[in-house]
Amino acid sequence: MHVMEQQLASQHTRSQIEQAEQLRHSRRLRTLRRARRMEHRAEHRMVQAWRRAAELRTGLESLDY
């Protein structure tokens, strides 16, 4: 009977470890996706800023002439 309890306890422990590993994996994936979204948004804002700067430069150049 005691052996059976030990086996159940070790199976439960193994199950908890596997569950924790799966949670860690899914959290890493979520963090990675969030980081990629943030990077994409930052790149988009940077491109918009470059375009706006180019528009302003063009406007200033036309005032010089």
N, C-alpha and C positions, 0 to 999 in steps of 0.2 A: 504494500500500500504506500509506503514511504517513497519508494522508487517512482511510483506513478505520480505522486505529488511533485517530485523533483522534475520529472519529464514535462508535466503540465506547466510548471513554473518556468522552465527553460524555453519551452515553446512560446509562452506568453512574452518572455523577455525578448526572444528573437523577433517576434511579431512587432513589439514596440520599437525595437531597433530599426527594423525595415520601414515601419511607418515614419519614424523620425527621418530616415534617409530620404524617403519620398517627399516629405514636407520640405526638407532642405533643398532638394532638387527643384521642386515647384517654386519655392521662394526665389531661388537663384534665377530661374527662368523669368519670373515676374519682374525681378529687379533688372535683368538684362533688357527685357522688352521696354520697361519704363525708361531706361538709359538711352535706348535707341530712339524712342519717341522724342525725348528731350534733345538729343543730338540732331535729329531731323528738323525739329522746330527751330533750333539755334541756327542751323545751316540756312533754313528758309528766311529767317530774320536777317541774316548776314547778307544774303543775296538781295533782299529788298533794300537794305541799307546801301549796298554798292550801287544799285540802280538809282536810288534817290540821290546819292552823291554825284553820280554821272549826270543826272538831270540838272542838278544845281550847278555843276561845273559848266554845262552847256549854256545854262542861263547866264552865268557870270561872263563867260567868253563872249556871248552875243552883246553884252553891255559894254565890253571893252572896245568894240568896233564902232 
